[in-house]
Amino acid sequence: MLPFGSCTWTRAQYRGVNDVAVSVDYVVRETAGNLWRNRLMSLAAMLTIAVSLALVGSALLIKQGVATSTIAWRGGVQLLVFMQPNASPAQNRAINVELKQMNQVQSYTYVDKAQSYQEFRRYFANQPDLLNAATESQIPPSYRVVLKNPAEAPAVGSIFNGEAGVKAVEYNSAAIRTLERVSSIAQAVIIGLAIVLLLSASVLILNVIRVAIFSRRREVMVMKLVGATNWFIRVPFMLEGFTQGVLGAVIAGGAVIGIRSLFNYLIQHYRVQLLNGFVLTGHDVLMTELVVLLIGIVVGTGGSALAVRRYLEV
Amino acid sequence: MIRLENVYKSYAAGHYALRGVTLEIDRGEFVFLIGSSGSGKSTLLRLLLREERADQGSVWVAGKDLSEIPSWKVPYFRRNIGSIFQDFRLLPNKSAYENVAFALEVIGKSRKTAQTQVPQILELVGLADKMHRLPHELSGGEQQRVAIARAFINRPLILLADEPTGNLDPETSWGVMRLLERINRTGTAVVMATHDVGIVDQMRRRVIEIDEGLITRDQVRGVYGLGVR
């Protein structure tokens, strides 16, 4: 046997040796190993996250779509007075004064050509022919009117109908109100369901990580014995939850894209008049995907962080 | 190297595992800690590893007051201390080589470091030819040698041994003791809790006896003594 003094390294070499916080290679191997060992439970957690996030995603899409299709009616507007695109300033002023003096009117706003054109482009985003045919100068500006008593809308509207410079008058129909109400109920139900599912996903992840911690308690004990830092021990477990959250979110992201095409198909196929403006732009979908990913990360990391705090004594 | 001043430690209110222990162990000493089960030996070792904190009094190890080390720094402190146990504490699904390399890996050493250092240390403990065996393919004595290799790979200033021969037959025990003696000769202080009368009596090293949380004897070249059997 060799004498101990023959080692090629010395104590001095270990003083102040800076340890790399956590080696990437080690963490990746540990995390992948943990996920594989608990693959059935991991899959369950991931799918639960995916389903709940797909619900969150579709609720957001519905919200955005309905918001676009009812943009002119936001804020309790009951009456729209469209002016001729070529109405003179004098005609415009006359309508303005009339609205101001009218007892039944609570408030009103004027939407000029530029703003109307922007809303028009958004509303008809999936009808490119129409978009190409129209220019800003052809778009009618309008007055959005809030009445003290909504029931008076037809009466007030008929006063403006036929006045000089007025192109058309529209009332907030029962159909639009129903659409808004149905969509907000649908959103509430979907979000409620999603929250319940997300909670159960967190608990599932917490349990997966708890099992992983328990099955590796010997390793953890040895790690503590030889001086592994707390984060070195924790990180692989937390990364496991994070990965489940992200993978679940990615699946949900795919579902969101599918749901968008389904909406578009249904609306075009059945030519639902009211949902004409139910347009989901690339921007809407991108924002939805980002929200879905963020929630996935929060749920995954949160669940595992909780498990690590409660069950991993370091 | 190790200094305890009037240390008290209780687990349940009113029942003290240590009741005012004061002792000092120098660099490179070899110390046997004896006493019946429940006398406070293990508590003492746990205090030195900072697995427990003293209720009163101060514990100094390797130049540091343990009550002043924040908990996030404890892992760095432990890298100065090797520890071995009666039950070896090896990872059953890793080979002898991997068990030792694991100790380097978790404190952030590269694989290359492990590739040069682990075979050397395993040769030093006499396991060069059994590097790739799993723990269950090794005898108890060999498993304890792997544990010693793991404890010594960082060349600690202090080696704590909690009944390291408790599961071994006398002859194997002596093999382990010779190894600990050689480690001690490199300047590492060895503190060993034991019930092994034969070993304590033959080695004639410093003996500290604990009884009901108090030091009752501290002899430079001591024997186990009749009173505590």
Interface residues (C-beta under 8 A of the other chain):
Chain A: M1 L2 P3 F4 G5 S6 C7 T8 W9 T10 R11 Y14 D19 V20 A21 V22 S23 Y26 R218 E219 M221 V222 M223 K224 L225 V226 G227 A228 T229 N230 F232
Chain B: S71 W72 P75 Y76 F77 R78 R79 S83 R89 L90 L91 P92 F102 A103 E105 V106 I107 G108 K109 T116 Q117 Q120 I121 E123 L124 G126 R150 N154 R155 L157 R182 I183 R185 T186
